[in-house]
Amino acid sequence: MLYDRERVKRNIREAETIDLLDRITAYREGMEPEAIAEIEDELRRRGVTAEDILAHAEHWQRQAVRHPDGLPARCAFCARPAVAQGWGWHRLWGLLPLFPRRYYYCADHRPASMR
Protein backbone atom coordinates (compact mmCIF):
# COMPACT_ATOMS: atom_id res chain seq x y z
CA MET A 1 0.00 0.00 0.00
CA LEU A 2 1.39 3.41 -0.92
CA TYR A 3 1.90 6.05 1.72
CA ASP A 4 0.18 9.30 0.69
CA ARG A 5 1.89 11.90 2.85
CA GLU A 6 -0.47 14.77 2.00
CA ARG A 7 -3.56 12.67 2.69
CA VAL A 8 -2.12 11.59 6.04
CA LYS A 9 -1.27 15.19 6.99
CA ARG A 10 -4.78 16.36 6.11
CA ASN A 11 -6.33 13.52 8.10
CA ILE A 12 -4.18 14.35 11.12
CA ARG A 13 -5.00 18.08 10.98
CA GLU A 14 -8.73 17.32 10.85
CA ALA A 15 -8.71 14.69 13.62
CA GLU A 16 -9.78 15.36 17.19
CA THR A 17 -7.04 15.46 19.80
CA ILE A 18 -8.35 12.38 21.62
CA ASP A 19 -8.29 10.44 18.35
CA LEU A 20 -4.66 11.44 17.77
CA LEU A 21 -3.77 10.43 21.32
CA ASP A 22 -5.40 7.04 20.78
CA ARG A 23 -3.52 6.54 17.52
CA ILE A 24 -0.13 7.52 18.93
CA THR A 25 -0.51 5.37 22.05
CA ALA A 26 -2.90 2.41 21.71
CA TYR A 27 -2.47 1.94 17.95
CA ARG A 28 1.16 3.01 17.58
CA GLU A 29 2.40 -0.47 16.70
CA GLY A 30 2.00 -1.05 13.00
CA MET A 31 1.84 2.65 12.07
CA GLU A 32 4.17 4.17 9.51
CA PRO A 33 7.09 6.00 11.19
CA GLU A 34 6.30 9.12 9.12
CA ALA A 35 2.70 9.12 10.38
CA ILE A 36 3.90 8.79 13.98
CA ALA A 37 6.16 11.82 13.53
CA GLU A 38 3.32 13.82 11.94
CA ILE A 39 0.94 12.99 14.81
CA GLU A 40 3.55 13.90 17.41
CA ASP A 41 4.16 17.24 15.65
CA GLU A 42 0.42 17.99 15.49
CA LEU A 43 -0.06 17.14 19.16
CA ARG A 44 2.81 19.48 20.09
CA ARG A 45 1.15 22.24 18.03
CA ARG A 46 -2.04 21.63 20.01
CA GLY A 47 -0.23 21.98 23.31
CA VAL A 48 -0.23 18.30 24.28
CA THR A 49 2.84 17.52 26.36
CA ALA A 50 4.98 14.38 26.44
CA GLU A 51 3.59 13.75 29.94
CA ASP A 52 0.03 13.86 28.57
CA ILE A 53 0.96 11.30 25.92
CA LEU A 54 2.66 9.06 28.48
CA ALA A 55 -0.38 9.21 30.79
CA HIS A 56 -2.68 8.31 27.88
CA ALA A 57 -0.41 5.39 26.93
CA GLU A 58 -0.41 4.11 30.52
CA HIS A 59 -4.20 4.34 30.61
CA TRP A 60 -4.54 2.16 27.49
CA GLN A 61 -1.88 -0.23 28.72
CA ARG A 62 -4.12 -0.94 31.73
CA GLN A 63 -7.60 -0.65 30.16
CA ALA A 64 -7.51 -1.87 26.55
CA VAL A 65 -8.86 -5.26 25.58
CA ARG A 66 -6.23 -6.94 23.44
CA HIS A 67 -6.33 -9.51 20.68
CA PRO A 68 -4.14 -12.62 21.08
CA ASP A 69 -1.41 -10.92 19.00
CA GLY A 70 -1.23 -8.13 21.61
CA LEU A 71 -2.81 -5.38 19.52
CA PRO A 72 -5.72 -3.47 21.08
CA ALA A 73 -9.20 -4.32 19.85
CA ARG A 74 -11.26 -1.51 18.30
CA CYS A 75 -14.80 -0.76 19.34
CA ALA A 76 -17.34 -2.33 16.97
CA PHE A 77 -19.14 1.03 16.73
CA CYS A 78 -16.30 3.59 16.51
CA ALA A 79 -12.51 3.78 16.25
CA ARG A 80 -11.76 4.01 19.99
CA PRO A 81 -9.88 1.21 21.76
CA ALA A 82 -12.14 -1.37 23.36
CA VAL A 83 -12.45 -1.67 27.14
CA ALA A 84 -14.99 -4.54 27.20
CA GLN A 85 -16.01 -7.50 25.09
CA GLY A 86 -19.10 -9.63 24.87
CA TRP A 87 -21.25 -11.79 22.66
CA GLY A 88 -24.10 -10.53 20.53
CA TRP A 89 -25.95 -11.36 17.34
CA HIS A 90 -24.69 -10.39 13.92
CA ARG A 91 -27.85 -9.13 12.24
CA LEU A 92 -28.79 -8.92 8.59
CA TRP A 93 -29.90 -5.36 7.79
CA GLY A 94 -29.79 -4.70 11.51
CA LEU A 95 -32.88 -6.86 12.06
CA LEU A 96 -32.57 -10.57 11.39
CA PRO A 97 -30.16 -12.36 13.76
CA LEU A 98 -27.85 -14.62 11.74
CA PHE A 99 -25.13 -15.88 14.06
CA PRO A 100 -23.51 -15.04 17.39
CA ARG A 101 -20.29 -13.05 17.29
CA ARG A 102 -17.89 -11.30 19.65
CA TYR A 103 -18.28 -7.54 19.99
CA TYR A 104 -15.75 -5.11 21.39
CA TYR A 105 -16.93 -1.94 23.11
CA CYS A 106 -15.30 1.37 24.02
CA ALA A 107 -16.35 3.10 27.24
CA ASP A 108 -19.01 5.12 25.36
CA HIS A 109 -20.60 2.15 23.57
CA ARG A 110 -20.32 -0.44 26.35
CA PRO A 111 -23.78 -1.78 27.24
CA ALA A 112 -25.11 -0.79 30.65
CA SER A 113 -25.10 -4.45 31.69
CA MET A 114 -21.28 -4.47 31.37
CA ARG A 115 -20.54 -1.42 33.50
N, C-alpha and C positions, 0 to 999 in steps of 0.2 A: 504494500500500500504506500502510495506517495505521500510525503509530508508537505502539506500546503501551508507554508509559514504565515502568509497573509490571512488565510482563513482562520488559523489557530489564534493569531493575534486579535482578530476581530471578535472571535468567540470569547476570548479571555476578557477583553475590554467590556463586553456586554454582560458578562456573568455577574451574579451576585457574589458578594464577599464570602458568604458561608459556603457557596458552591466551590469557589476557588480553594478555600481552606480544606474542604472535603477532598478535592482532587489532589492537593499537594501533600496531604497526610494519609488518609485512608487508601486512596487509589494511586499513590505515587509509584508503586511497583508496576512495571510494565508501560509506564509513560515514556515518551520520547524525551531525551535529555534537554532538547531545545524548548519543548513545551514546559518542562519543569522550571527552567530559567525564566521563561516569559511570565509564568504564574508568579514566581517569587518576585520579579520586578514589579508586576502589577500590584501585588499585595503591599509591597514597600511604598508604592505611590499612594495607596489608600491608607497608609498609616498603620498597617498591621506590623507588629514587631516580631522578632524571632521568638520571643517568649510566648507570644500569642499562638504562633504556629506550633511550638513545642507543646503547649498546653492542649491544643486541639488534637495533636497526634497522640498524646497520652490518653486523652478521653477515648479516642477510637481504638486504641490498643486494648483498653479495658472493656469497652462496650460493644464493639462490632461483632456480629455473627460472621464466622468465617467458613468458607468452603474447605473441603479436605486439602486443597492445594495451598491453603493459608491466605488466599485473597479474600477480602471482605465481600460479603453478599450485598447486592443492591436491593433496595425496596422494590417490590413488584409494581408499585404505583407511582414512583418517582425515582430520581437518581441518587437519593441520599443513602448512606450506608445503613444496612439493616441492624436492628437491635433485638429482634425477635423473629421466630419462625414458627410456622404451624401448618396444618393441613387444611385444605379447602377444596372446593370443586372447580375444575376448569369447566367453564360454561361456553356453549356455542351461542354466539350473538348475545352474550351476557344473560341468557335465560335458561337454556337447556343444559343441565349438568351432564358432562360426558365422562369424566374420570377424576379421581382424586389426585391432587398434586400438592407439592410443598410450596408455600408462599413465604416470602421474606418481607418484613415490615420495618419501616423506620419508626421513630418515636411518634411522628404525626399520624401515620396510617395504621399503627398497631391497634387491633381491636380492643375494646374496653375489657373484654374477658381475659386479656393477656397482661393487663397492667398491674 
